[in-house]
Amino acid sequence: MEHRDRAGSEEPEAVLDDTAVDPGDDDYGPPFERRSFGGEFVWAQGQGYTAKVLRVRAGEVVAISTKGRRDMTVMLTGGRALLETRAEDSVDRVELLPTTPVAIAEGEHAYRLVAVTDVELFTIYSAKN
C-alpha cells in the first residue's frame, strides 16, 4: 500500500455541512422507539421485571405510571431533571442526581419527570402479579 503525505495533496479539505441533520435521537438504532418526549428502549427483561433506558428532550414532561407496576426505581444517567410528586393538593419537586436511584412508590401519588436539559435515565420495575 502506498503512503502519501497529505500536506502536498490536492484533495479538498473536509467541510462541515451546516445543513446536516442533527443526529439527536438518531444515534440509537433498533430497538430504540421514538416517543413524543424523545424515546425509549428495553435493555433488559426477565421473569417479573423490565428495565428501560429513556431519553427525554429538554423541556418535556413525562408522566411516570405506576399502574400495574410495583418496586419501580428510576436513575438519571445524564442531564438535569426534576421529579414531581403530586398528592392531593401538594406537589413536591426534587432534582434528580446522576447515578442516585430513586424509588417510585405505588399508590395515591402521581409522578412526573420534568427534563431541564436533555436527559437519559434508567427505569426498572416489577409487574404486579
C-alpha positions, -999 to 999 in steps of 0.1 A, spaced: 0 0 0 14 34 -10 17 61 17 12 97 6 18 128 25 -14 148 27 4 181 32 10 184 -6 -21 166 -16 -46 183 -39 -76 166 -22 -102 190 -9 -104 197 28 -134 183 47 -161 209 51 -188 209 78 -222 210 64 -244 233 84 -275 219 68 -267 183 80 -294 168 103 -285 167 139 -283 130 148 -300 137 182 -322 106 188 -309 90 156 -278 78 173 -298 50 187 -309 23 163 -333 -5 168 -347 -14 193 -350 24 201 -386 35 199 -394 72 193 -419 87 216 -433 123 218 -409 131 246 -378 115 229 -377 78 230 -370 46 249 -358 10 246 -359 -21 267 -324 -30 277 -332 -60 300 -363 -81 306 -367 -111 327 -394 -130 345 -412 -104 366 -391 -73 357 -384 -48 328 -356 -23 326 -357 6 301 -335 35 290 -354 67 284 -342 97 265 -362 129 272 -356 162 254 -352 194 274 -385 210 283 -405 178 280 -427 165 309 -432 127 312 -458 111 334 -443 81 353 -470 55 356 -472 30 385 -503 13 371 -497 -24 370 -462 -20 384 -445 -24 418 -410 -19 430 -402 8 405 -368 27 405 -355 54 383 -319 66 379 -307 96 360 -275 88 340 -271 122 322 -286 157 321 -307 176 347 -343 167 356 -368 172 384 -391 146 398 -425 159 407 -447 140 432 -483 151 435 -505 140 464 -539 156 468 -533 194 468 -495 194 472 -466 190 448 -431 181 458 -402 188 434 -368 171 438 -339 174 415 -326 140 404 -289 135 409 -269 114 384 -263 78 395 -286 81 425 -315 56 423 -349 69 434 -378 45 444 -412 54 430 -439 43 454 -470 27 442 -502 42 454 -521 75 455 -492 97 442 -488 109 407 -452 112 394 -438 133 365 -403 138 352 -395 174 341 -364 175 318 -344 207 325 -318 196 299 -318 166 275 -317 136 299 -311 99 298 -324 77 327 -328 41 335 -361 26 348 -366 -8 363 -399 -22 376 -417 -54 385 -451 -62 373 -479 -67 398 -490 -104 400 
